[in-house]
Amino acid sequence: MEHRTEQFHFYATPEEAKLIRDREQKTGILNESAYLRKMALNGYLIQMDLSDVKEAVRLLGITSANMNQYAKKANETGSIYKEDIEDMKLRQDELWQVMKDILQRLSTI
């Protein structure tokens, strides 16, 4: 058996300590050192880059504002221009592409 000589030490808030102990108990690992070592070696942390989500929200805001302008124009004049509809479709397609890219990335996690 390999002899362990390296020590790690960290502090936790009472709430964090309770969460750690609750999770430890759920795993069935009865030794706190074994649980923490197992999590440090084999656990994983997910870090997500949400810049594309921010871009989707930005595009959604633009699309919503444009739709409101088109609706206002249509209510005032009783008609809407074909170019306006094409612009709305283009913005919607951009938004769908961003959302598809986000979902593709999330499916690989």
Summary of the structure (lengths in Angstrom):
residues: 109
radius of gyration: 26.0
end to end distance: 34.9
largest distance: 83.7
contacts: 200
relative contact order: 0.08
helix: 72%
strand: 0%
